[in-house]
Amino acid sequence: MINSRKIEDLLPVVQDKVRHFKKLCESFSIDLLITSTYRDNASQDALYAQGRTTPGRKVTNAKAGQSWHNYRCAVDVVPLINGKPNWNTKDPVWMKVGELGKQAGLEWAWEWKTFKEMAHFQYTGGLTLAQLKSGQTIA
């Protein structure tokens, strides 16, 4: 199973946006930890099972092939405070992180109508998952 944290495992255009995102955060003294980039199908299905058929809370509604992570277009992050992950999403730093991610050209899942997720950012290039599945690529 692969659940990468490497920027290099993203598509080149997404790598550029994520690097820009990290630099914007650094300019505001926000240290950003990447917790997930590319996921293979086995890893995605394991996450989908969480809170359903395995212990834990639900963390995704996407099965294998239904996540932007599977297509190297998404990144999950968490800001670090004194070197430790800050998962307190009520902390104002999260809103700044979201603002900076959008400024870098990424879509912020916190603004979705359903399954809002503060840690998730993606770049789709205007394509749908169906288009990616059919072989179209993001430029």
C-alpha positions in Angstrom: 0.0 0.0 0.0 1.2 3.5 -0.8 0.2 6.6 1.1 2.9 9.1 0.1 3.8 12.3 1.8 6.2 13.4 -1.0 5.4 16.4 -3.2 7.3 14.7 -6.0 4.6 12.0 -6.2 2.1 14.6 -7.4 1.6 15.7 -11.0 4.1 18.4 -12.0 1.5 21.2 -12.1 0.2 20.2 -8.7 3.8 20.0 -7.3 4.3 23.6 -8.3 1.1 24.7 -6.6 1.9 22.8 -3.4 5.4 24.2 -3.3 4.0 27.7 -3.7 1.4 27.0 -1.0 4.2 25.9 1.4 6.2 29.1 0.6 3.2 31.3 1.2 2.7 29.6 4.6 6.3 30.0 5.5 6.0 33.7 4.7 3.4 33.9 7.5 5.6 31.7 9.8 3.3 28.7 9.4 5.1 25.4 9.3 3.0 23.0 7.2 3.3 19.2 7.4 2.1 17.2 4.4 0.3 14.2 5.7 -0.7 12.7 2.3 -0.2 13.2 -1.4 -0.5 10.2 -3.7 -2.5 7.1 -2.5 -2.8 3.9 -4.4 -6.1 2.1 -4.5 -5.3 -0.3 -1.7 -4.5 2.6 0.6 -7.6 4.5 -0.4 -9.8 1.4 0.2 -8.2 1.0 3.7 -9.1 4.6 4.5 -12.6 4.1 3.2 -13.0 1.1 5.4 -12.1 3.1 8.5 -15.3 3.8 10.5 -17.2 1.3 8.4 -15.7 -2.2 8.6 -12.5 -1.3 10.6 -12.2 0.7 13.9 -11.9 4.5 13.8 -13.9 7.5 12.6 -14.8 8.0 9.0 -12.2 10.0 7.2 -13.3 9.8 3.6 -16.3 9.1 1.4 -14.1 8.1 -1.5 -13.4 4.5 -2.4 -10.4 3.5 -4.6 -10.5 5.4 -7.9 -12.9 8.1 -6.4 -10.2 10.2 -4.7 -8.1 13.0 -6.2 -5.3 11.5 -4.2 -5.4 8.4 -6.5 -4.7 10.7 -9.5 -1.8 12.6 -7.9 -3.8 15.8 -7.7 -4.4 16.2 -3.9 -2.6 17.0 -0.7 -3.6 16.8 2.9 -1.8 19.1 5.4 -1.7 20.1 9.0 0.0 23.2 10.5 2.7 22.5 13.1 2.8 24.5 16.3 6.0 24.2 18.2 6.8 21.1 16.0 3.5 19.3 16.8 0.5 18.9 14.5 -2.3 21.3 15.3 -5.5 19.4 14.5 -7.6 22.0 16.4 -9.5 23.2 13.4 -11.1 26.0 15.4 -7.6 27.6 15.7 -7.5 30.7 13.4 -4.3 29.3 11.8 -6.5 26.9 9.8 -8.4 29.7 8.1 -5.1 31.3 7.2 -3.8 28.0 5.8 -7.0 27.7 3.7 -6.7 31.2 2.4 -3.1 30.6 1.4 -3.9 27.3 -0.3 -6.5 29.0 -2.4 -4.1 31.8 -3.1 -1.7 29.2 -4.5 -4.4 28.0 -6.9 -5.7 25.0 -5.0 -9.3 24.1 -4.2 -9.9 23.9 -0.4 -12.2 21.0 0.7 -13.4 23.1 3.6 -15.5 25.1 1.1 -17.3 22.0 -0.2 -21.0 21.6 0.5 -20.7 18.1 1.8 -17.9 16.2 3.7 -16.0 19.4 4.4 -12.3 18.8 5.2 -10.0 21.5 6.4 -6.8 19.5 5.7 -7.5 18.6 2.0 -6.5 20.7 -1.0 -6.5 19.7 -4.7 -6.0 20.9 -8.2 -8.2 19.4 -10.9 -7.4 21.6 -13.9 -11.1 21.8 -14.5 -11.3 18.1 -15.1 -13.7 15.6 -13.5 -12.7 12.3 -12.0 -14.5 10.6 -14.9 -12.3 12.5 -17.3 -9.1 11.4 -15.4 -10.3 7.8 -15.4 -10.8 8.0 -19.2 -7.2 9.0 -19.6 -7.3 12.8 -19.9 -4.5 14.5 -18.1 -4.2 17.8 -16.2 -1.8 20.3 -17.8 
